[in-house]
């Protein structure tokens, strides 16, 4: 606090400077207060500025988003489109949450100014395609579950070296998608894939968890070699035949889930040195003959419930 003696006269230059300073302080105060207008709620969580606008009947992304927002939660609204102008300066954005909206359209390069983005959540919308989203060098996870994608666009994400998980469950894929980046978890559950012969992964030795439950697969005659795959899920398909040597392509497999298929012959389940859990509930297995379940030294679980196995 400054104290001036009685009768002290300020120069014109000093008074002008003070007026400008007070004006700027006023603008700053207004700016701070307007960063989180209704209907959103904001809070500072550590280094992240979190903005929550869920269940607010929004039809568009709120305008004048604060540039320093770290987590933007827009779940359960009626947002139909994303444009580049929706995110003009969100250089600190880490998480973008847009599930359960009405998204039909995303403009190309919509996230060009969000280079720190790590998580994109777009599930439960109406997207039929996703364009190139922009340069996202540290993106870790993208979820596009429960949309209407007929294919995965490899241009959606480029130059990503940290991506670990892609969720494509419950779309309209009929073929295995081409994945051109290193990935450890891929979820393809609930599509209409009927063929596993296609080469899917550009970096097959990176993946550890592959979920292809609830598809239309009938034959497992060939798998792309995935040397570090630990979990393979193929439940609720129509599988009736598994080639004897198919599991040589996944030598370090630990868990395989094949519940609710039409499997009759289990002789392919042998010489699996790292397998720990085999789930074959509710298939059409009636007889178990050698070499089934031999030379599997680390096995802990073989679940055959719901099969009508004949005992001799």
C-alpha positions in Angstrom: 0.0 0.0 0.0 1.4 3.4 -1.0 0.9 6.4 1.4 1.4 9.9 0.0 1.6 13.1 2.1 -1.3 15.6 2.1 -1.2 18.0 -0.8 0.9 15.7 -3.0 0.3 16.3 -6.7 0.5 13.5 -9.2 1.9 14.2 -12.6 -0.3 13.7 -15.7 1.9 10.8 -16.8 1.6 9.1 -13.5 -2.2 9.5 -13.4 -2.4 8.1 -17.0 -0.3 5.1 -16.0 -2.4 4.4 -13.0 -5.6 4.5 -15.0 -4.2 2.0 -17.5 -3.1 -0.2 -14.7 -6.5 -0.2 -13.0 -8.2 -0.8 -16.4 -6.0 -3.8 -17.0 -6.7 -5.2 -13.5 -10.4 -4.9 -14.2 -10.1 -6.7 -17.5 -8.1 -9.4 -15.8 -10.7 -9.9 -13.1 -13.5 -10.1 -15.6 -11.4 -12.6 -17.6 -10.8 -14.9 -14.6 -14.5 -14.8 -13.6 -15.7 -15.4 -17.2 -13.5 -18.5 -17.8 -16.2 -20.7 -16.4 -19.6 -19.4 -17.3 -22.8 -21.2 -16.8 -23.7 -23.9 -17.4 -20.3 -25.4 -16.8 -18.5 -26.1 -13.5 -14.7 -25.5 -13.2 -12.1 -26.5 -10.7 -8.3 -26.6 -10.4 -7.0 -30.1 -9.8 -3.3 -29.9 -9.3 -1.8 -28.6 -12.6 -5.0 -29.4 -14.5 -7.9 -26.9 -14.9 -11.0 -29.1 -15.2 -14.1 -27.9 -17.0 -17.2 -30.0 -16.6 -20.3 -29.4 -18.8 -22.2 -32.7 -18.5 -25.9 -33.1 -18.9 -26.4 -29.4 -20.0 -28.3 -29.9 -23.2 -25.5 -28.3 -25.1 -25.8 -28.4 -28.9 -22.3 -27.0 -29.6 -19.0 -26.9 -27.8 -19.1 -23.8 -25.5 -17.5 -20.7 -27.1 -14.5 -18.9 -25.6 -13.1 -22.0 -23.8 -10.1 -21.0 -21.6 -6.9 -21.7 -23.4 -5.4 -23.4 -20.3 -8.2 -26.0 -19.8 -6.6 -29.4 -19.1 -9.7 -31.7 -18.8 -12.8 -30.8 -20.8 -15.8 -33.0 -20.0 -18.7 -32.6 -22.4 -20.4 -36.0 -21.9 -24.1 -36.5 -22.3 -25.1 -33.5 -24.4 -26.4 -33.0 -27.9 -23.3 -31.8 -29.7 -23.5 -32.8 -33.3 -20.3 -31.5 -34.9 -16.7 -30.5 -34.0 -15.0 -27.7 -35.9 -11.5 -26.3 -35.8 -12.9 -23.1 -34.3 -14.2 -25.2 -31.4 -10.7 -25.6 -30.0 -8.7 -22.5 -31.1 -6.0 -22.4 -28.4 -6.3 -25.4 -26.1 -2.6 -26.1 -26.0 -2.8 -27.6 -22.4 -5.8 -29.9 -23.1 -5.0 -33.4 -21.8 -8.4 -35.1 -21.9 -11.3 -34.5 -24.2 -14.5 -36.4 -23.1 -17.4 -36.3 -25.6 -19.2 -39.6 -25.1 -23.0 -39.8 -25.4 -23.5 -36.9 -27.7 -25.0 -36.7 -31.2 -21.7 -36.4 -33.1 -22.0 -36.9 -36.9 -19.2 -34.7 -38.2 -15.6 -33.9 -37.2 -13.7 -31.3 -39.2 -10.2 -32.3 -40.4 -7.3 -31.1 -38.2 -9.9 -30.2 -35.5 -7.3 -30.7 -32.7 -4.2 -29.1 -34.4 -3.8 -26.8 -31.4 -4.1 -29.4 -28.7 -0.7 -31.0 -29.0 -0.7 -32.2 -25.3 -3.8 -34.3 -25.7 -3.5 -37.8 -24.2 -7.1 -39.1 -24.1 -9.9 -38.7 -26.6 -13.3 -40.2 -25.7 -15.8 -40.3 -28.6 -17.8 -43.4 -27.7 -21.6 -43.6 -28.0 -22.1 -41.2 -30.9 -23.1 -41.5 -34.6 -19.7 -41.2 -36.4 -19.3 -43.0 -39.7 -15.8 -41.8 -40.2 -13.1 -39.9 -38.4 -10.7 -37.6 -40.4 -7.1 -36.6 -39.5 -7.5 -35.1 -36.1 -4.2 -33.1 -36.1 -0.7 -33.5 -34.7 -1.1 -35.4 -31.4 2.4 -36.6 -30.6 1.7 -37.9 -27.0 -1.8 -39.3 -27.4 -2.2 -42.5 -25.3 -5.7 -43.6 -25.8 -8.7 -43.1 -28.1 -12.1 -44.6 -27.6 -14.6 -44.7 -30.5 -16.8 -47.5 -29.1 -20.5 -47.6 -30.1 -20.4 -45.6 -33.3 -21.1 -46.5 -36.9 -17.5 -46.9 -38.3 -17.4 -49.3 -41.2 -13.6 -49.0 -41.4 -10.7 -47.5 -39.4 -9.1 -44.5 -41.2 -5.3 -44.8 -40.7 -5.1 -41.0 -41.3 -7.0 -40.3 -38.1 -3.8 -40.5 -36.0 -0.3 -40.0 -37.5 3.1 -39.6 -36.0 2.0 -41.0 -32.7 4.7 -42.9 -30.8 3.0 -43.2 -27.4 -0.5 -44.6 -28.3 -1.2 -47.7 -26.3 -5.0 -48.4 -26.6 -7.6 -48.1 -29.3 -11.3 -48.9 -28.5 -13.3 -49.8 -31.6 -15.9 -52.0 -30.0 -19.5 -52.1 -31.3 -19.0 -50.4 -34.6 -19.7 -51.9 -38.1 -16.3 -53.2 -39.0 -16.5 -56.3 -41.3 -12.7 -56.7 -41.7 -9.8 -56.4 -39.3 -8.6 -52.8 -39.3 -5.1 -51.8 -40.5 -3.3 -50.4 -37.5 -0.1 -48.6 -38.5 1.2 -47.6 -35.1 2.5 -49.5 -32.0 -0.4 -50.6 -29.8 -0.7 -52.8 -26.7 -4.5 -53.0 -26.4 -7.0 -53.3 -29.2 -10.7 -53.8 -28.6 -12.8 -55.0 -31.6 -15.6 -56.5 -29.6 -19.2 -56.4 -31.1 -18.4 -55.8 -34.8 -19.1 -58.0 -37.8 -15.6 -59.3 -38.5 -15.6 -62.8 -40.1 -12.0 -63.3 -41.2 -8.7 -63.4 -39.2 -6.5 -64.0 -42.2 -5.8 -60.4 -42.9 -2.5 -58.8 -41.7 -3.8 -56.2 -39.2 -0.8 -54.8 -37.3 2.2 -52.9 -38.6 3.9 -53.6 -35.3 2.5 -57.0 -34.3 5.0 -57.6 -31.5 3.8 -54.6 -29.5 0.3 -55.9 -28.8 -0.5 -57.7 -25.6 -4.3 -57.7 -25.4 -6.6 -58.4 -28.3 -10.4 -58.6 -27.9 -12.5 -59.9 -30.8 -15.5 -61.1 -28.8 -19.0 -61.0 -30.3 -18.1 -61.1 -34.0 -18.8 -63.5 -36.9 -15.7 -65.6 -36.9 -16.1 -69.3 -38.0 -12.6 -70.5 -38.6 -9.3 -69.8 -36.8 -6.9 -71.1 -39.5 -4.4 -68.4 -39.4 -3.3 -65.6 -37.0 -0.8 -62.9 -37.6 2.3 -63.6 -35.6 2.1 -61.7 -32.4 5.0 -62.7 -30.2 4.1 -60.8 -27.1 0.3 -61.3 -27.1 -0.8 -62.4 -23.6 -4.6 -62.3 -23.8 -6.7 -63.3 -26.8 -10.5 -63.1 -26.5 -12.8 -64.8 -29.1 -16.0 -65.4 -27.1 -19.5 -65.3 -28.6 -18.4 -66.0 -32.2 -19.3 -69.0 -34.4 -15.9 -70.7 -34.3 -16.1 -74.4 -35.2 -12.6 -75.2 -36.4 -9.2 -74.2 -35.0 -6.2 -75.4 -37.0 -3.7 -77.5 -35.1 -0.7 -75.3 -35.4 -2.4 -71.9 -35.2 -1.2 -71.1 -31.7 2.4 -71.2 -32.8 1.8 -67.6 -34.0 1.2 -66.5 -30.4 4.0 -68.3 -28.5 3.7 -66.4 -25.2 -0.1 -66.5 -24.9 -1.3 -66.8 -21.3 -5.1 -66.5 -21.5 -7.5 -67.5 -24.3 -11.2 -67.1 -24.0 -13.5 -69.0 -26.4 -16.8 -69.3 -24.5 -20.0 -69.7 -26.5 -18.7 -70.9 -29.9 -19.3 -74.1 -31.9 -16.0 -75.8 -31.2 -15.9 -79.6 -31.4 -12.3 -80.5 -31.6 -9.8 -79.3 -29.0 -6.7 -81.1 -30.2 -5.0 -77.8 -31.1 -4.7 -76.9 -27.4 -1.3 -78.5 -26.9 2.4 -77.5 -26.8 1.5 -74.1 -25.4 4.4 -73.4 -23.1 3.1 -70.2 -21.4 -0.7 -70.8 -21.4 -2.3 -70.5 -18.0 -6.0 -70.2 -18.6 -8.2 -71.8 -21.3 -11.9 -71.0 -21.3 -14.1 -73.2 -23.5 -17.4 -73.0 -21.8 -20.7 -73.7 -23.7 -19.2 -75.2 -27.0 -20.0 -78.4 -28.7 -17.2 -80.5 -27.3 -18.2 -84.1 -26.7 -14.8 -85.9 -26.7 -11.4 -84.9 -25.4 -8.6 -86.9 -27.0 -4.8 -86.7 -27.0 -2.9 -84.6 -27.8 -5.5 -82.1 -26.3 -4.2 -80.3 -23.3 -0.8 -82.0 -23.3 2.6 -80.2 -22.9 1.1 -77.1 -21.3 3.3 -77.0 -18.1 2.0 -73.7 -16.7 -1.8 -74.4 -17.0 -4.0 -73.4 -14.1 -7.5 -73.4 -15.6 -9.2 -75.4 -18.2 -12.9 -74.5 -18.1 -15.2 -76.9 -20.1 -18.5 -76.2 -18.4 -21.6 -76.4 -20.5 -20.2 -79.0 -22.8 -21.7 -82.5 -23.1 -18.4 -84.4 -22.8 -18.8 -88.2 -23.1 -16.8 -90.2 -20.6 -15.4 -93.6 -21.7 
